Amino acid sequence: MKNLVFTVFVFSVVLTACSKKETAGFAVQEDVKVQYDTAAIDSFSNGAASMDVVRRIKMSSQKYQDSLKQAKILQDQEKKLKEELEKDNKKKLEEEKKKMDEGKQKASSASTQNENKNQ
C-alpha cells in the first residue's frame, strides 16, 4: 500500500512537471532584426572586428595622417592667397581714390582759375 501511494504520488508529479504550459499574453511573436556593427558577416569568425576598431585603425594609419597634413597645407595656401588678393584689391581701390581726388582737385583748381580770369 505504501508503494502504491508512493507510485501514484511520483506519477502525478511527473505528469504535472511534463505537461505543456502556456504563457498568457505572449501569443504574438514578432520577428526582430538586430543590426550588428561588425565588419565581417559572421561576428564569430576569424578576423571579425567592430566598426569602431576598424575606424581607429584607419585613422592611425600613416596614409590617413599624411592626407590630413596635406589638407591642412592646402587650406593654409588658400588662406594666404585670399589675404594677398584682398590686399591687392585694397591697394587698387586706394589708388583709384587718389586718382579721383587728384582729378577733382585739378577740376576745381581749373574752375577757380577760369572764374578768376572771367572777373
C-alpha positions, 0 to 999 in steps of 0.5 A: 500500500505504501508503494502504491501511494508512493507510485501514484504520488511520483506519477502525478508529479511527473505528469504535472512537471511534463505537461505543456504550459502556456504563457498568457499574453505572449501569443504574438511573436514578432520577428526582430532584426538586430543590426550588428556593427561588425565588419565581417558577416559572421561576428564569430569568425576569424578576423571579425572586428567592430566598426569602431576598431576598424575606424581607429585603425584607419585613422592611425594609419600613416596614409590617413595622417599624411592626407590630413597634413596635406589638407591642412597645407592646402587650406593654409595656401588658400588662406594666404592667397585670399589675404594677398588678393584682398590686399591687392584689391585694397591697394587698387581701390586706394589708388583709384581714390587718389586718382579721383581726388587728384582729378577733382582737385585739378577740376576745381583748381581749373574752375577757380582759375577760369572764374578768376580770369572771367572777373 
